[in-house]
């Protein structure tokens, strides 16, 4: 055993390898001697064991799989529903655009033009955009917009568009015979 002091005058006891060592204090942890530690990780070397000490245990992996099985559906279901519904606003805009297009096509005529003669609800016809169909109706109505059998100066135009999901969108307009 040698006694050394550092530059501040503090004395330290240093044992030589293999020499006598002090017994550990009560409650102290027993550690491997410095010559038996891995210098990079400062973990005890165990040359006789080929088992690695890093990694997950089987129970930890099983718990992870069970938790993933419980949590993933609660995350994925709303996400999938949102992705499916994300195309709907585009379909609504396209259908409304087509309905307004048909309405403007019919509204360009004067009240007395034969293009605005009363017509029952037509069958669905192709719009030119795949998956979308439209139909229209021109009806005589009274001042309360109820269907009328006689011409009192009002014609109601209905343009109806059906989108690829079979939802329908209706646009109404009224043409008058008054200046």
C-alpha positions as CSV (number, residue, x, y, z in Angstrom):
1,X,0.0,0.0,0.0
2,X,1.3,3.4,-0.9
3,X,0.3,6.9,0.2
4,X,0.1,9.6,-2.3
5,X,-0.9,13.2,-2.1
6,X,-2.2,15.3,-4.9
7,X,-1.3,18.9,-5.7
8,X,-3.7,20.2,-3.0
9,X,-2.1,18.1,-0.3
10,X,-5.0,15.6,0.0
11,X,-3.6,12.2,0.9
12,X,-5.0,9.1,-0.7
13,X,-4.3,5.4,-0.1
14,X,-3.7,3.3,-3.1
15,X,-3.5,-0.5,-3.1
16,X,-1.4,-2.5,-5.4
17,X,-3.0,-5.1,-7.5
18,X,-3.5,-8.3,-5.6
19,X,-2.7,-6.6,-2.2
20,X,-4.9,-6.5,0.8
21,X,-8.1,-4.4,0.5
22,X,-10.4,-2.9,3.1
23,X,-13.6,-4.7,3.8
24,X,-16.7,-2.9,2.3
25,X,-18.7,-0.6,4.5
26,X,-22.1,-1.8,5.7
27,X,-24.7,-1.4,3.0
28,X,-22.1,-0.7,0.3
29,X,-22.5,-2.4,-3.1
30,X,-19.9,-4.9,-4.0
31,X,-18.4,-4.1,-7.4
32,X,-15.9,-5.8,-9.5
33,X,-12.3,-4.7,-9.2
34,X,-11.2,-2.1,-11.8
35,X,-9.1,-4.6,-13.6
36,X,-12.2,-6.7,-14.3
37,X,-14.3,-3.9,-15.8
38,X,-14.8,-3.2,-19.5
39,X,-12.9,0.1,-20.0
40,X,-15.5,1.4,-22.6
41,X,-18.7,0.6,-20.7
42,X,-17.4,0.2,-17.2
43,X,-19.5,-2.9,-16.8
44,X,-18.1,-6.1,-15.3
45,X,-16.5,-8.5,-17.7
46,X,-17.9,-12.0,-17.8
47,X,-15.7,-13.9,-20.2
48,X,-17.3,-17.3,-19.4
49,X,-20.8,-16.3,-20.4
50,X,-21.8,-15.9,-24.1
51,X,-25.2,-14.4,-23.2
52,X,-25.6,-10.7,-24.0
53,X,-27.0,-8.5,-21.2
54,X,-28.7,-6.0,-23.6
55,X,-32.1,-6.3,-25.2
56,X,-35.7,-7.0,-24.3
57,X,-37.0,-9.9,-22.4
58,X,-39.8,-12.1,-23.8
59,X,-42.4,-10.7,-21.4
60,X,-41.6,-7.2,-22.4
61,X,-42.1,-8.1,-26.1
62,X,-45.4,-9.8,-25.3
63,X,-46.6,-6.8,-23.4
64,X,-45.7,-4.5,-26.3
65,X,-47.6,-6.7,-28.8
66,X,-50.7,-6.7,-26.6
67,X,-50.6,-2.9,-26.1
68,X,-50.1,-2.4,-29.8
69,X,-53.1,-4.7,-30.5
70,X,-55.2,-2.5,-28.2
71,X,-54.0,0.9,-29.3
72,X,-53.5,0.6,-33.0
73,X,-57.2,0.1,-33.9
74,X,-58.2,3.2,-31.9
75,X,-55.8,5.2,-34.0
76,X,-56.3,3.6,-37.4
77,X,-60.2,3.5,-37.5
78,X,-60.6,7.4,-37.4
79,X,-57.8,7.8,-39.8
80,X,-59.2,5.5,-42.4
81,X,-62.7,7.1,-42.1
82,X,-61.1,10.5,-42.6
83,X,-59.3,9.3,-45.7
84,X,-62.5,7.8,-47.2
85,X,-64.4,11.0,-46.5
86,X,-61.7,13.3,-47.9
87,X,-63.0,12.9,-51.5
88,X,-66.5,13.9,-50.6
89,X,-66.0,17.7,-50.7
90,X,-64.6,17.5,-54.2
91,X,-67.6,15.5,-55.3
92,X,-70.0,18.1,-53.8
93,X,-68.2,20.9,-55.6
94,X,-68.2,19.1,-58.9
95,X,-71.9,18.2,-58.5
96,X,-72.8,21.8,-57.6
97,X,-70.7,23.1,-60.5
98,X,-72.6,20.9,-62.9
99,X,-76.0,21.9,-61.4
100,X,-75.2,25.6,-61.8
101,X,-73.9,24.9,-65.4
102,X,-77.3,23.3,-66.3
103,X,-79.2,26.1,-64.6
104,X,-77.3,28.8,-66.5
105,X,-77.9,26.9,-69.7
106,X,-81.7,27.1,-69.1
107,X,-81.8,30.5,-67.6
108,X,-80.3,32.2,-70.6
109,X,-83.7,32.0,-72.4
110,X,-86.5,34.5,-72.1
111,X,-89.7,33.4,-70.4
112,X,-91.6,32.8,-73.7
113,X,-88.8,30.8,-75.4
114,X,-89.8,27.2,-76.3
115,X,-86.7,25.9,-74.4
116,X,-88.5,26.8,-71.2
117,X,-91.8,25.1,-72.1
118,X,-93.0,23.0,-69.1
119,X,-91.2,19.7,-69.0
120,X,-91.7,16.8,-66.6
121,X,-88.7,15.5,-64.7
122,X,-86.4,14.1,-67.3
123,X,-84.5,10.8,-66.9
124,X,-80.9,11.1,-65.8
125,X,-78.5,11.9,-68.6
126,X,-74.7,11.9,-68.8
127,X,-73.0,15.2,-67.9
128,X,-69.7,14.7,-69.6
129,X,-67.9,14.0,-66.3
130,X,-67.8,10.3,-65.6
131,X,-69.9,9.2,-62.6
132,X,-72.1,12.3,-62.6
133,X,-75.6,12.4,-64.1
134,X,-78.2,15.1,-64.2
135,X,-81.9,15.7,-64.8
136,X,-84.1,18.8,-64.9
137,X,-87.7,19.9,-64.8
138,X,-89.5,23.0,-65.8
139,X,-92.9,23.5,-64.2
140,X,-95.5,26.3,-64.0
141,X,-95.9,27.6,-60.5
142,X,-98.1,30.2,-58.8
143,X,-96.9,33.2,-56.7
144,X,-96.3,30.8,-53.7
145,X,-94.2,28.5,-55.9
146,X,-96.7,25.7,-55.7
147,X,-97.1,23.7,-58.9
148,X,-99.9,25.3,-60.9
149,X,-101.9,24.0,-63.9
150,X,-102.1,27.4,-65.6
151,X,-99.5,30.0,-66.6
152,X,-99.6,32.9,-64.1
153,X,-96.2,34.3,-65.0
154,X,-93.8,32.0,-63.1
155,X,-91.8,29.0,-64.2
156,X,-89.7,27.0,-61.7
157,X,-86.6,25.3,-63.0
158,X,-85.1,22.3,-61.1
159,X,-81.6,21.0,-61.9
160,X,-80.7,17.8,-60.1
161,X,-77.2,16.2,-60.2
162,X,-76.3,12.7,-58.9
163,X,-72.6,12.1,-57.9
164,X,-70.7,8.7,-58.1
165,X,-71.9,7.8,-54.5
166,X,-75.6,8.3,-55.6
167,X,-76.1,11.5,-53.5
168,X,-78.2,14.1,-55.2
169,X,-78.0,17.8,-55.2
170,X,-80.8,20.1,-56.3
171,X,-80.8,23.7,-57.5
172,X,-84.0,25.7,-58.0
173,X,-84.6,28.9,-59.8
174,X,-87.7,30.8,-61.0
175,X,-88.2,32.7,-64.3
176,X,-90.9,35.3,-64.4
177,X,-92.8,36.9,-67.2
178,X,-92.8,40.3,-65.6
179,X,-90.7,43.2,-66.8
